[in-house]
């Protein structure tokens, strides 16, 4: 199974590499206020990928923090419940003889 997963990863990597090598020509990106960025198409694509990944991570941070607080609260609650339980019964060292 791991072989198949790695084979799929290699095929996807090669496909992206071929796509990158096919897009080496210059492209222009018109920005606000009349600015223009001229760079190879693959660099523009990579920049947008990185910006999208960072935006996704920033959007996920509030959920991670919320789950972290919830886990801490539940751990405290579990600790308090375990401390509130009655002490365990003393178990004899050997089973009773018949």
N, C-alpha and C positions, 0 to 999 in steps of 0.2 A: 504494500500500500504506500509506504514512504517513497518507493521508487517511482510510482505513478505520480505522486504529488511533485517530486523533484523534476520529473520529466515535463509536467505541465508548466512548472515555474520556468524551466529553461526555454521551452517553446515560447512562452509569453515574453521573456526577456529578449529573445532573438527577434521576435516580431517588433517589439518597441525599438530595438537597436536599428533594425532595417528602416523603420519609420523615421527615426531620428536622422539617419544618414541620408534619407531621401528628402529631407527638409532643411538642407543647409543654405538655401538661398535666403537673401535678405528680405525682411518684411518690415513694414512700418506700422507702428501703433500710434494713433493720434490720441493724445491725452488732453486734459483740460487746459484752458488758457493758451491754446495754440501750440503746445509742446508736442514734438514728435519723437518717438523712440524708434530708431532703426537698428535692428539686430537680426541675427539668424532666426528663422522660424522656430527651431528647436529650443533656442534660449527663451524666446517669448513664451512658448508652451510650458517650459520648465518653470518659468517665473509664475505663471498662473497656477500651475500645480502646487507650488510651494505656498502661494498665497491662500489657495483653497484649503490646503492641509492645515495651515495655521488658523484659518477661520474656523474650521471644524473642531480643532483642539480647544480654541477659546470658547466655542459654544458648548463644549462638553464639560468644562471646568465647574460650572455651578452644580451640575448633577453629581459630579465626583465629590464635591464638598458636602453636598446634602447627604449622600450615601455614607460618607465618612462620619458625619455627625450622628446619623442614625445608628451606625454600627457601634460607635462609642457609647451612645445612650443605652443600647441593648446590652452591651457588655456590662455596664454599670448596674443595670437592672438585674441581670443574671447573677452578678456577684452579690447583690443585696439579697436576692431570693435564696441563694445558697447559704449565706450567713444566717438567714432567718430560720432555716430548717432546724429541726431537732437534732441533737448530736446522734451519731449512728450508734446502734446497739453494739454492746461488746460481744464479739464472737468468741466462743470457747476455742482454745488452741487445738484441741483434738475433737473429732466427732465422738458422740456418745457411744459407749460400748453396749452391745446387747447381749 
